[in-house]
Amino acid sequence: MNTKFLMSASSIFMGIIGVAMIFSPDELALLLGSDVNFLVQLLLSMSGALYFGFAVLNWMAKNVLIGGIYARPLAMGNFSHFLVGGIALIKLCINNFSMPTFIYLIALVYFIFAVLFLYVIFKHPEMKTHS
């Protein structure tokens, strides 16, 4: 598997979410149907900082050999994030059918990333040989 593409894609995905949460917490709160108050703004901005930090980590590590025992903490962190986040999103979608369509799409993307990172954790990477 091309982990460079996986790390880049997850970085871009989380970076977009992070930047949106950092710079537009009011608009996101309204879009999600929540009241806009200082606590919601703070939680969205802090969550955005976490997303952005994870995006930077993945972007900086996109050229690292990942899989098997190599960069296992990085792969496990990504897998844990996408698995737990995906479960939470799927639970939300099951319990509330009136969620906006983009929430269902984000849940699907989370599930796909979780499966891909699980594959990376248990697959030994192929070493590049120089001819």
N, C-alpha and C positions, 0 to 999 in steps of 0.2 A: 504494500500500500504506500502511496506517496504521502508521507506524513507532512511534507512541506505544504502541500495543498490543503490538507486537513487543518494544520495549525494556522495557515493564512486565512482560510475561510472562517474558522471559529473566531479568530482575532477580529476580522472585519465585522462579523455578526455582533460580537459583544461590544466592539467599539462603537458601532452605530447606536446600539441600545444605551450604552454608557453616556455618550455625548448627548443624546436626546434627554436622558434623565437628569444630567447635570445642568443643561442650559434651558430646558423647558419643563420643569416639574409642574408648574401650574397647568399648562396645556395637557400634559399627560394625565394629571389627576382628573381634570374635567372629562377627558376622553374615556377614562376608566369609570366614570360615574361617581367619583369621590368628591367630597367637599374639599375646597382649597383652604388649608390653614397652615400655620407654620410647621406643625408636626409632620404633615403629609409632605410638604416641601422639603423638609430636612431629611426625612426617610428616603424620598426619591433621589435627592441629590447625593446622599451618602451611598445609596445602592448604585447610583451611576458611577461614583468614584470606584467602587468595587469592580463593576463591570469594566470600566476603562483600565483599571490596573491589571485585571486578568487579560484584557485584550493586548496591552503592552507586553506582558509576560509571554503570551503566545506568539506575538509578532517577533519578539527578540529571540525566541527559541525555535523559530521555524526551520532553521538549518541544522538543528541538533539531531543526532541519531536517536530516534525514539522507538521503543518497542522492546518486549522482553524485559531484561533488567536495565536497559539503557533509558535514562530519564524517566524512570518509573514514577517518582513523585509528581512530575509534571503531567504525565498521562493519567495518574490516579486522581489528581486534583481536578482535571478537566472532566474525567468520567463522573466523579462525584457531583460536580456542579450540574452537569447536564442531566444526570439521572435523577437527583433530588428535585431540581427545577422542573424537569419533565413530568415527574410524578405529581408535583404540586399543580402544574398547569393542567394535566389530564384530569385530576380530581376536581379542579375548578370547573372545567368544561363539562364533566359528567353531572356535577351538582347544579349547574346553572346553564341551561341551554340557550339563554338569551345573551351570551357573551358575544362581543364583536368578532367578526371573522378572523381578524388578524391575530387574536388570541389562539384560535385553533391552529393557525399556520405556525405561530411561534412554538406551540406545543409539539407539532409535528417535527419542526426543525430541531428542537431539544431532543426528541426521541431519536432522530437520525444521528445527531452528534454523539449521544450516549452510546449507541450501538457501535459507531465507528471507533470511539475511544476505547470501548471494551475490547474490540478486535485488536487495536494497537497494543493494549496491555498484554495480551496473551500471544501475540504473533512476534516471533523473532525477526528483527529487521534484516534485510539483505544488505550486506556490506558492498559498497561500491569498489570495484577493482579498477586500478589504472593500468591500461594496456600500453 
